[in-house]
Amino acid sequence: MCSLYIFDSLATIISAAKQVASFYFSENCLYKNPSNGRYYLVLTNSNNTSQEFVRVCNILAEYGTAKKLTYEEALQTLSAL
């Protein structure tokens, strides 16, 4: 499972990261779209339990816009930026 979150500012991402830093240990990637200045965070569930991943997703949804995607769909979305 993979989730894509879209944020309007780096400050918002930092605030969100502080909320999940103590229990999210999976891989993630952060991209910035140079044309609109928005940030795209791709989360994986490689080193967390399903419950932890759901908790992370719920918290991040309070800070950004969530899109549930497969990993391939997330890469396609990012490659189109």
PEQUIZI-V860602 format. One record per residue. N is the residue number from 0. RES is the residue in three letters. SS is DSSP state (H for helix, E for strand, C for the rest). PHI is phi in radians with two decimals (* if undefined). OMEGA is omega as a letter, one per 20 degrees, with the letter a starting at -180 (999 if undefined). Layout:
n | res | ss | phi | omega
N | RES | SS | PHI | OMEGA
N | RES | SS | PHI | OMEGA
//
This chain:
n | res | ss | phi | omega
0 | MET | C | * | a
1 | CYS | E | -2.48 | r
2 | SER | E | -2.25 | r
3 | LEU | E | -2.06 | r
4 | TYR | E | -2.11 | a
5 | ILE | E | -1.99 | a
6 | PHE | E | -2.16 | a
7 | ASP | C | -1.51 | a
8 | SER | C | -2.61 | r
9 | LEU | H | -1.16 | r
10 | ALA | H | -1.05 | r
11 | THR | H | -1.15 | r
12 | ILE | H | -1.11 | r
13 | ILE | H | -1.08 | r
14 | SER | H | -1.07 | r
15 | ALA | H | -1.15 | a
16 | ALA | H | -1.07 | r
17 | LYS | H | -1.10 | a
18 | GLN | H | -1.30 | a
19 | VAL | H | -1.98 | a
20 | ALA | C | -1.04 | a
21 | SER | C | -1.38 | a
22 | PHE | C | -2.45 | r
23 | TYR | C | -1.83 | a
24 | PHE | C | -2.17 | a
25 | SER | C | -1.48 | a
26 | GLU | C | -1.31 | r
27 | ASN | E | -2.65 | r
28 | CYS | E | -2.40 | r
29 | LEU | E | -2.07 | r
30 | TYR | E | -2.19 | r
31 | LYS | E | -2.02 | r
32 | ASN | C | -1.45 | a
33 | PRO | C | -1.18 | a
34 | SER | C | -1.38 | a
35 | ASN | C | -2.12 | r
36 | GLY | C | 1.30 | a
37 | ARG | C | -1.50 | a
38 | TYR | E | -1.88 | a
39 | TYR | E | -2.09 | a
40 | LEU | E | -1.94 | r
41 | VAL | E | -1.78 | r
42 | LEU | E | -1.88 | r
43 | THR | E | -2.04 | r
44 | ASN | C | -2.05 | a
45 | SER | C | -1.45 | a
46 | ASN | C | -2.30 | r
47 | ASN | C | -2.23 | r
48 | THR | C | -1.28 | r
49 | SER | H | -1.06 | r
50 | GLN | H | -1.12 | r
51 | GLU | H | -1.12 | a
52 | PHE | H | -1.12 | r
53 | VAL | H | -1.09 | r
54 | ARG | H | -1.08 | r
55 | VAL | H | -1.04 | a
56 | CYS | H | -1.06 | r
57 | ASN | H | -1.12 | r
58 | ILE | H | -1.17 | a
59 | LEU | H | -1.13 | r
60 | ALA | H | -1.13 | r
61 | GLU | C | -1.31 | a
62 | TYR | C | -1.88 | a
63 | GLY | C | -2.49 | r
64 | THR | E | -1.66 | a
65 | ALA | E | -1.69 | r
66 | LYS | E | -2.39 | r
67 | LYS | E | -1.51 | a
68 | LEU | E | -2.44 | r
69 | THR | C | -1.33 | r
70 | TYR | H | -1.06 | r
71 | GLU | H | -1.12 | r
72 | GLU | H | -1.14 | r
73 | ALA | H | -1.12 | r
74 | LEU | H | -1.13 | r
75 | GLN | H | -1.12 | r
76 | THR | H | -1.07 | a
77 | LEU | H | -1.22 | a
78 | SER | H | -1.21 | r
79 | ALA | C | -1.44 | a
80 | LEU | C | -1.23 | 999
//
